[in-house]
Amino acid sequence: MRIMMLAQLYPPFLGGEERFAQDLSVALAARGHDVSVVTSWQNDTPEFEIDRGVRVYRVHSAMQRAHFLHADPNRTQMPSFPDPAAANALRRILAQEQPEIVHALNWMVFTYLPFAAWQGAKLVLSVCDHSFICPKKKLIYHDAPCTGPGLSKCLSCTRDHYGLAKGAVTLGSLWAMRQIERRTVNLCLPVSTSVAETNQLDASGIPYEVLPNFVADDITTPHGDNDAFMDQLPAGDFMLYVGAFGRYKGVDVLLEAYRRLSDAPPLVIIGYETNEYPVQTQDVPANVTVLKNWPNHAVMEAWRRSSLALVPSTWAEPFGIVALEAMAMGKPVIASRIGGLADIIVDDESGLLVTPDDPADLAAAMQRLCAAPALRRRMGVAAQARVQHFTASAVVPRYEAAYAALLGGATPAVPAGVVQPVRAVR
């Protein structure tokens, strides 16, 4: 099959969506498919490269010229409407690549929609966050989980987040483009049951199938030179958090929970700073080590050396690839009972699920596992077994089956899988 992935960002940029776009593209190419990626050009990235058999095109956008519109000018985003410069570049690439399947992520799909009718490919949309109904993509309202969209709420929220003018344009264009999208997308692929529910896909009229994210089959194989990174870790047991330094990730809840522990092992926090609901990591409790911008190979080695994993998110985490990475290394995971994390972690078997935004509940779970090395080992074994349902060899064939069914003219039947319930809507 000739498959084109559309993603507004792609590695070397860090993030779950970026990793997903790369991992799926590379895995499909390794299985013999002809795969290309179109993504946005960012500072110092090549306009074209071949990444393990995947042709990666990076296109310039008109929005990039308006630096004042972006919170981070080195990580610019695609708009909620077709970007004229990016669309012009995409038109030329489509004519050259002639894909049978266009698989879009995030708002990059809007730049493709004007070409969908004449181009003729089947359009697949992965839903990896809450952007189907939320202009901010995180479904957070006034720094707390949002109960759902509403005109007055969304106007207020986008104004506070983007500014008055940009917020109004974003909200209006998003509503208009979603109407076109509903008539154009052939299949939605939410990464978890939570994402399907929060994005109200039942009401969208678009066929959908829950297909999870995944990790590489060889994820436990060491890669890269990690010595300089490992020297920064504490000796002996330590607990590990990996992710953005944001309140929606529960970093402030984690620090408060750690303050409540007695005789606790060190806590290591590895991640990157974010402009969205940032948490200051300069003034942290004793025995807390904060490390920034590590490559994934070093993070995986840190998981190997840790005693347990912490994923204390306070927002509806769409999936939680970081939990899978820790579990692959045989680590029990303490995570919030929210979003897609409940699809991954079996409570009291491969880890512990705790109440979101509750430092007392999180502290109790941390204390319990810190005091029980035998329980940690037993949960770690269960975690590694659970991950086998989320490896590339288990999940990528399900993506291939979905593509093949579309090219055959049928909506794919719901396959049996570990992510339940999986439902197709007609």
N, C-alpha and C positions, 0 to 999 in steps of 0.2 A: 504493500500500500504506500501511496505517496501522502505523507502526513505533514502538515504545517502547524507548528505551535505558535501561538501569539501570547506574549507575556510582556508587561510593561517594564519589568526588570528581570535580569538574569545574572547568575554569578559572573564576576566575582562579588556581586552584591549579596549581602547576607539576609536571610529571612526564609520562613517556611515556604512561601509561594515560589521564591526563586529556586530553592532547592528542589521543590516538586517539579517545576518546569524542566530543570536540567536532568533530574533523575529519570523522569518518564521519557524524555527525548532520547537520552543515551541508551536506556533499556530497550526502547523500540528499535533504534538503529542496530543494536547488538543482535536483535532477533530478525534482522534482515529487511526491515522497512526503510524506505527512503524518507528521511526526516530532515526538515528545516525548521528554524526558529526565527521569528521576527520579533525584535524587542527594541526598546528605546536606547539610543546612544546616550552615554553619560561621559563625563570628563575622563579622558585618558583610556577609554576602552576602544578596541579596534572596531572599525565599521564592518569588518567581515573576518570570520575565523572558522576553523573546523574543530569542533570539540568532540573527540572520540567518535568520529563518523557523522556528526550532526553539523550541518551548515548553519551558522549563526549570523544573521544579518542584524545590524544595529542602525536604526533609522533616526534621523533628526526630526524633532517636532517643532512646530511653531510656538508651542507653549514654553519651550525651554528658553526662548529669548526673553520672556517676561520673568526674570529672576525673582522679582518682588512677590510673585504669586506662590512661590514654593517655600515651605518652611526650611528645607534643606536644598540649596541650589546644586549640590553635588549628587542629589538623589531625586531628580524631578519625576513627577507623575504624569500620566496621560490624563486628559480631561474627560469629562462625562459627556462628550460629543465628539464627532469625527474631527481629528486634528488635520488641517489641510496639508501641512508639509509631510507628516507621517503617512497620510493617505496617498499622496502622490508617489512616495517611495514604495509603499506597500503594493500599489497597482502594478508597478514595474516588476516587483519580485513575484507577485502572483502570476503574471504573464510568463515569467521564466520558469517557475517551479511547477505550475499546473497541479496543485494538490487535489487529491480526492477527498481528504478529510482536513478541515480546518478546526483545530482544537484551541479554543481561546481561554485565557484566564483573565479575570478582572476587567477593568475598563478598556483594555486594549481591544476588546470586541467591538466597541463603538466605532473605531476607525475602520474596521472591516465591513460593517453592515452595509454601507453603500455599494459594495462590490458583490454582495452575497448572491443577488439574483442572477447576474450574468456570469459569475465565476463558476457556479454549478457544483461546488463542493458541498458535502454535508457539514453542517456547522454544529460542533460540540462545544458546550460551555462548562468548564469546571467551576464549581462554586466553592471557593476555599475560604470565604469569610462571610460577612453579612451584608455585602455590598449590593445584593439583589434588592434589598429594601432600605438600606441605611446609607445615606450620602457620606457618612464618616467611615463606613465599612466595619466598625467595631461594635455597633449596637450599644453604645454607651451614652447615657443622657445625664448631664450634670455630674460626671465622674462616678456614675453608678450604672448597673445594668439597666438597659432600656426595656420596657415592657412591650414595645412595638411602635410602629410608625404612626404619626398623626400630623396633620398639616401644621398646626400651631407649634407642636413640639419640634418638628423637623425644621421649620423656619427659624425658631429660636436657636436650635442646636447648630445648624449650619452657619448662622450668623456669628455665633460665638466662636466657632471653630475656624471658619474661612474668612470672616469679615462680611459686612453687609452685602456688598456688590457681588463678590465671588460666591458667597453662600447662596444668594438668590439665583444666580446663573447655574450653579451646580445643581441645586434642587430642581429647577425647572427643566433643564436639559436632561437630567437623569430620568425624570418622569416621562418625558417625550421619547427618549431613546428606549426606555423599557417597553413602551408600547410596540415599537418596531421590533425589538428583540424578541418579544413573545410570539410574533408572527414569523420569525426567521430562524430561530434556534431549533434544531432538530432534536437535540437531546441535552438535558442538563445532567451533570455528574457532581452532586454534592459529596463532599469528602466524609461526611458523617450524618447520622440520623438527626443530630442536633442542628446541623446546618440546613438540612432539608426543612426542618420544622420552623426554625427562626426566620428563614427566608420565605416561608409560606408558599412553598413550591406546589403544594396540593391545589392552591387557588390560582396558580399561574397559568394553567392550561398547557404547560410545556411538559412533554414526557421526561421523566427523570429516573435515575437509578443511583443508588448510593454506592459509590466505589471509593475505598479508602486510599489514603496516602500509603507509602510503603518505604522500606529500607532495603539497601542492597543486600544481596545474598552473602556477600563477603564482608559485611559491615564490621565484623570482629577482627578482620585482618589488619594489622598495624600498617599505617601509611605515613610517609614523610619522616622528617627528623624532628623528634619531639623532646630531645634532651633539654634544650633551653627553656621550654615551657614547663617540663616536669620539675625543674629545679625551683619553680615558684610555688609549688604545692607544699602543704604541710606534710611532715612525716607522719606515718601512721594513719589511723582511720580519720576520715572527714566526710561531712555531708556536702552535697553538691547541688547548686542551682545553676541552670544555664538558660539565658534568654535576655530579652530587652530589660533595661533598667526603668521599667514603667509601673505605675500603680495598677494598671489593668493586668499586669503579670503577677501582682501580689508581692512585689519585692518588699514594700513597706510592712506588709503583714508578716512576711517571713522574718524580717529583722526584729519586729516586736515579739514574735513567737520565740525567737532564739534568746532574747533577753530574759525570757521567763524560765529557761532551762537551767538545771543544776548539773554540774559536772559533765557538760556536753562536750563532744569532740568538736574540733574546729569546723566552721562553715566556710565554704568556698563559693563565691558568686562569680560566674564567668558570663560576660555578655557585652552589650553595646548600649551606648546612650541613645535615647530617643526624645524627640521633641513633644511626643504625645504623652501627657500625664507623667512627666519625668519624676523619678525618685533620686534624691541626692545620695550618693554612695561614698561621700567623703567622711562623714561622721557616723561610723558604724561601731557596734559593740566589739569588745575585745575578742580575739580569736576568729574574727571574720576577715577573710582575704578577698579583695575585689580585684578581678583581672579582666582586661578589656580586649575585645576584638581578636580573639583566638581563631585560628583556622579550624575547620571541622576535624581534621585528623588529630589535632592536639586535644580538642574537646573529647573525642572518643577515647583517647588514652586517659584523660582525666576521669571519665566515667569508669574505666577499668580499675583505676586505683581508689575510687571512692567507696564508701560503705553503703550509702543509700542516696536516692534521687529525690528532689523536691520540685514540684510543679504547682505552686500555690495560686494559680490564676484566679482573678476575681471577675473577669469577663467570661462570656461563653466561648471558651477556646474552641475554634472550629474543629481542630483535630488533635494536635499535640505530638508532632513528630519527635520532639525532644524526649518525650516519655518512652517512645519506642526505642530510641537510641540507647537510653539508659538500661531498658529491659534487655536489649540485645547483649549488653555487657554483663547480664546476670545480676542487676541491681533492683531491689524492690523500690517502688515509687510511691511516695506520699503525694497525692494530688487532690485538687479541689473537685468536688462532686458537681461538675458543671460542664456544659458543652460536650465536645467530642471525646473528652478524656474518659468518660464513662463507657465509651465504645471500646477503649483500649485496655483499661485496668479493671481486673476483677477484684472487687473489694475483699480484703482479708485473705486473698489467695496470691495474687501477684503484686499486691501493694495495699495501701490504705487510702480510701476516699474520705475527705474531710469537708466540713462546711466551708464554703467560700467566705473570705473576708472575716474569718474568726480565728484570731491568733491563739486563743486558748485551746480550741480544738486541734489546731495545727501543732501547737506545742505538745499536747498530750500524745499525739501520734508520733512525733519525733522522739519524745522521751521513751515511748514504748519500744520502738525499734532500736534505739540506741542501747537500751538495756538488754536486748535479746538477740545476740549474734546468731543463735541457732535458727530463730524465726526469720532473720534477715536472709540467711542462706537458703532456707526452704522457699521463701517467697522469690528469691532470686532465680532459683531453678524453675519455678512456675512461670516467672516472667519470661525467661528465655524460651520456654515452650510456647507461650502465648504469642511471641513475636513471629513464630513460624507462619502464622496466618497473615502476616503483614509484610512478607518479603517480596522482592520483585518477582520471583518465580511463581509465587502464589497470586499476586495481584495483577501484574501486567497482562497475562492472558485474558483477564476479564475486560481490560480496556480494549484489547484486540477484538474480542468477541462483540463488544458494543459497536466498534467501528464496522466490523464485517456485517453485522445485522443491519446497520443503517445503509450500507452500500448495497445490501440485498433487498432493500426496500421495506424492511420491517423494523418496528420498535423492538429492541432486544428484550427477551424474557428476563425476568429477575433471576439471577443465578443464586445458587445456594452459597452462603458465605458466613463469615463470623460476625459481620456487621449487620445487625438486625434492629428494626425491620427494614427490609429493602423493598421498595415499592415503585412500580412504574405507574405513571398517571397518563391517561389517554384523554 
